Amino acid sequence: MFRSLAPVLVLPFLGLAAPAGAQSPVAEVLCEPTGQMYDRLSRRMGQSRNASGIRDREQVMEVWTTEKGTWALVATYATGTSCLLAMGEAWQTLTPPAIPSDPDRATPEG
């Protein structure tokens, strides 16, 4: 009896085995010494560092891009290791909107 029910019991769960969605170009986080990571990004992938920001005392987040629009998000650690966290396409550098001058908000010089 159980042998005949096995396919019926398993079939509803086959669709739950893996989440649907697009495949990431970075299947896992890739970490290596910072010098090697910078070499990989600049020489092998043709990218240059265009933005960075301090996350905390031990970590800097960096965005590397190409003129074609490919990009990489890298975490660089104080330990001398960098990790490639994400990669993608169609990077756009946005220009911040101009802030109109408001004479009512001007501060006195002093």
Secondary structure, DSSP 8 states (H G I E B T S, - for coil): -HHHHHHHHHGGGGGGSS--S---S-SS-EEEEHHHHHHIIIIIT--EEEEEEEEETTEEEEEEE-TTS-EEEEEEETTSEEEEEEEES-------------GGG-----
